[in-house]
């Protein structure tokens, strides 16, 4: 998401719009805490990845917008660090993490007469987190898995530039964080313990919006 605002020329008052989003996604270390055996806490690191998404929304007056969003994020695993360095220490990992999200966003667009217009927003919804990674060269012996559906919240801030009365281009920063992510994961053990996980990411997004 992330479009909008009306820079000179763009007419948004009371109009419906569609937007397309493409960007980069940087995951903070995915933290997994094992409450039964804290010595098995792990932090999973990922390389920079991609984000794509789309929104359908409506403006209310000149400064407010509400939209529904669908999004997808993907990152490749790079390393895993155990909570207890005496067990394994940091190891290089292969595999990926995928996040599918759907939710609602709200925006506020201050009416400044600049060649670009700033905006801020926030959102919440439900996301599906799917990760399957393994130590390089180990096959599936030392595997870390996570598959769960949880809530999320996000905050956005960006700039919009009008491309006429019906279109706008945007540049946006977005912070995305999971809520209540309970995962089943295993790492070198036959039984999968129950864990609490935390996912957070930072994204830079370019968006294109068309109003009708």
Buried (B, 14 or more C-beta within 10 A) or exposed (E): BBBBBBBEEBBBEEBEBBBBBEBBBBBBBBBBEBEEEEEBBBBBBBEEBEBBBBBEBBBEEBBEBBBBBBBBBBBBBBBBBBBEEEEBEEBEBBBBBBBBBBBBBBBEBEEEEEEBBBBEBBBBBEBBBBBBBBBEEEEEEBBBBBEBEBBBBBEBBBBBBBBEEBBBBBBBBBBBBBBEBEBEBBBBEEEEBEBBBBBBBEBBBBBBBBBE
